[in-house]
Amino acid sequence: MITLDDVRVAVPAIRRGDPEKVLLDDVTLDLAEHRIAVVGANGSGKSTLLRLLNGLRTPTHGTVRVHGHDTVADGKRVRALVGFIFTDPLMQLLMSTPVEDIELSLRSVVPGRSGRMARARELLDERGIGHVAHQSIYDLSGGERQLVALTSVLAVEPSIIVADEPTTLLDLRNRSALEGVFARLEQQVIFSTHDLDFARIADRVLVVDGGRVVADDEPAPALAHYVRLMA
């Protein structure tokens, strides 16, 4: 369970005398459903909302708690519980090859490099991408990179996955593959997207506009509200 209580996120004005810029305001939510989608226009605040969920961003006012842990006071514990996937997987793939990147993730949980490498290869095989284990990450397709990033995050067994627009760089085949992966994950998954068909796999959809959650419902009514808003 993730709870947000009266959350506001603002940044100081660049020029003296200007008002602060409010990125999110008046957000109170209990996020318990297995699959939650967040939709909104560019600049609406949805990425800020997602980054609050694992402490990448901290609230200016209010609190965010993950299984009771405050993201400010207990950020290290929160980041162990919540794995974050960026829109562009190259932002988080640090090593030259997939197997090396996952071995790096495993250093806190598996002793010995040989054991970590063996486990990394197992995880890649389980995800159906063992054949790219030793390829350069720059030679992989967008879908393969996204699956490697997901595998690297899952390696440390977080209880929640947060993904910021994970389908943006994917073609239809890879988007469908990622949809299947998300559907099978035991973890709670919270993701933002511009793909309304992808959002329909969720149990609940939040619509963010102007830094506020303006709709919160099952997919059909929430997305209908979003379409009307954009029209």
C-alpha positions in Angstrom: 0.0 0.0 0.0 1.3 3.5 -0.9 -0.4 6.4 0.7 -0.1 10.1 -0.2 -1.5 12.6 2.3 -2.1 16.2 1.3 0.9 16.2 -1.0 2.3 19.3 -2.6 5.4 19.6 -4.7 6.7 23.1 -5.6 10.0 24.5 -6.8 11.3 28.0 -6.1 10.9 30.8 -8.6 13.9 31.4 -10.9 13.6 35.2 -10.6 13.1 37.1 -7.4 9.5 38.2 -6.9 8.0 35.5 -9.2 5.7 32.9 -7.6 7.0 29.4 -7.0 6.1 26.8 -9.6 3.6 24.2 -8.3 4.2 20.7 -9.9 1.6 18.9 -7.8 -1.0 20.0 -5.3 -3.7 18.7 -3.0 -2.9 15.0 -3.7 -4.3 12.5 -1.2 -4.4 8.9 -2.4 -4.4 5.3 -1.2 -2.8 3.1 -3.9 -3.6 -0.5 -3.3 -4.8 -2.0 -6.6 -2.6 -4.5 -8.4 -2.4 -2.4 -11.6 -2.7 1.4 -11.6 -2.2 3.6 -14.6 -1.6 7.3 -14.6 -2.5 9.4 -17.6 -2.1 13.1 -18.4 -0.7 15.5 -20.9 3.0 16.4 -21.0 3.8 18.7 -18.1 0.6 17.7 -16.2 2.6 16.3 -13.2 2.3 12.6 -13.7 6.0 11.9 -13.8 6.4 14.0 -10.6 3.7 11.9 -9.0 5.5 8.6 -9.9 8.8 9.9 -8.7 7.3 10.6 -5.3 6.5 6.9 -4.9 10.1 5.8 -4.4 11.6 8.9 -3.0 13.2 10.1 -6.3 11.3 13.3 -5.5 10.2 14.4 -2.1 7.1 16.4 -1.2 7.3 20.1 -0.3 4.3 19.5 1.9 2.5 16.4 3.1 3.7 12.8 3.3 4.2 9.8 1.1 4.4 6.4 2.7 5.2 2.9 1.3 4.0 0.1 3.5 4.2 2.6 6.3 7.7 3.8 5.5 8.1 7.6 5.0 9.9 8.3 1.7 11.8 11.2 3.4 12.7 9.7 6.7 13.3 6.1 5.5 14.2 6.6 1.8 16.7 3.7 1.7 14.0 1.2 2.8 11.5 2.7 0.4 13.9 2.3 -2.6 14.4 -1.3 -1.6 10.6 -1.8 -1.8 9.9 0.2 -4.9 11.7 -0.5 -8.2 11.6 2.4 -10.7 11.8 2.0 -14.5 12.5 5.1 -16.6 11.0 5.9 -20.0 14.4 5.5 -21.6 16.1 2.3 -20.2 19.6 3.7 -21.2 19.1 6.1 -18.2 19.5 3.1 -15.8 21.5 0.5 -17.7 25.0 1.3 -16.3 27.1 -1.6 -17.6 28.1 -2.6 -21.1 26.0 -5.8 -21.4 22.8 -7.1 -19.9 24.3 -9.8 -17.8 26.8 -7.4 -16.3 24.1 -4.9 -15.5 22.0 -7.5 -13.7 25.1 -8.8 -11.9 25.6 -5.3 -10.6 22.0 -5.2 -9.2 22.5 -8.5 -7.5 25.6 -7.4 -5.5 23.5 -6.6 -2.4 21.7 -10.0 -2.4 23.9 -12.7 -3.9 27.5 -13.3 -2.6 30.3 -14.0 -5.1 30.6 -12.8 -8.7 30.3 -16.3 -10.2 27.1 -16.8 -8.3 25.7 -13.5 -9.4 26.6 -14.0 -13.0 24.9 -17.4 -13.0 21.8 -15.9 -11.4 21.8 -13.0 -13.9 21.8 -15.4 -16.8 18.9 -17.3 -15.2 16.9 -14.2 -14.8 17.5 -13.2 -18.4 16.4 -16.7 -19.6 13.3 -16.4 -17.5 12.4 -13.1 -19.2 13.0 -14.7 -22.6 16.1 -12.6 -23.5 18.9 -14.9 -22.5 20.2 -14.7 -26.1 21.2 -11.0 -25.6 23.1 -11.6 -22.3 26.5 -10.7 -23.7 25.5 -8.2 -26.4 26.2 -4.5 -26.0 23.2 -2.7 -24.6 23.6 -0.3 -27.6 22.9 -3.1 -30.0 19.6 -4.1 -28.4 16.2 -3.1 -29.6 14.1 -0.7 -27.5 12.0 -3.6 -26.3 15.0 -5.7 -25.4 16.5 -2.8 -23.4 13.2 -2.2 -21.6 13.0 -5.9 -20.7 16.7 -5.8 -19.4 15.9 -2.8 -17.3 12.8 -4.5 -15.9 14.8 -7.7 -15.2 17.5 -5.6 -13.4 14.9 -4.0 -11.2 13.2 -7.3 -10.5 16.5 -9.0 -9.6 16.4 -7.5 -6.1 12.7 -8.5 -5.6 10.9 -5.3 -4.9 7.3 -5.5 -3.9 6.2 -2.6 -6.1 7.2 -1.6 -9.7 6.8 2.0 -10.8 7.3 2.6 -14.6 7.3 6.1 -16.2 5.9 5.8 -19.7 7.5 2.4 -20.4 5.9 2.0 -23.8 6.9 5.3 -25.3 10.0 4.0 -27.2 8.4 0.6 -28.1 6.9 -0.6 -31.4 3.6 -2.5 -31.4 5.2 -6.0 -30.9 7.4 -4.9 -28.0 4.5 -3.0 -26.4 2.4 -6.1 -26.6 5.3 -8.1 -25.0 5.6 -5.6 -22.2 1.8 -5.7 -21.6 2.1 -9.5 -21.2 5.0 -9.2 -18.8 3.1 -6.6 -16.7 0.0 -8.8 -16.6 2.0 -11.8 -15.2 4.0 -9.9 -12.5 3.1 -10.7 -8.9 4.2 -7.2 -7.8 2.0 -4.2 -7.7 2.6 -2.2 -10.9 2.0 1.6 -11.2 2.7 3.1 -14.6 2.2 6.3 -16.5 1.4 6.2 -20.2 0.0 8.1 -23.2 -1.2 4.8 -24.7 -4.8 4.6 -23.7 -5.1 1.0 -24.8 -2.2 0.1 -22.6 -3.9 2.0 -19.7 -6.9 -0.2 -20.0 -5.0 -3.2 -18.6 -5.0 -1.4 -15.2 -7.6 -2.0 -12.4 -7.6 1.8 -11.7 -6.7 4.9 -13.7 -5.7 8.3 -12.3 -6.0 11.3 -14.6 -3.6 14.2 -13.8 -4.0 17.7 -15.1 -2.5 20.9 -14.0 -0.8 19.2 -11.1 -3.9 17.7 -9.6 -5.6 14.4 -9.8 -8.9 15.3 -11.6 -10.3 11.8 -12.1 -9.8 8.5 -10.2 -11.8 5.6 -11.4 -12.0 2.3 -13.3 -10.4 2.5 -16.7 -13.5 3.2 -18.9 -14.9 6.2 -17.0 -11.5 7.6 -16.1 -10.2 7.4 -19.7 -13.4 8.9 -21.0 -12.9 11.8 -18.7 -9.4 12.2 -20.0 -10.5 12.2 -23.6 -13.1 14.9 -22.9 -10.5 16.9 -21.1 -8.1 16.7 -24.0 -10.8 17.6 -26.5 
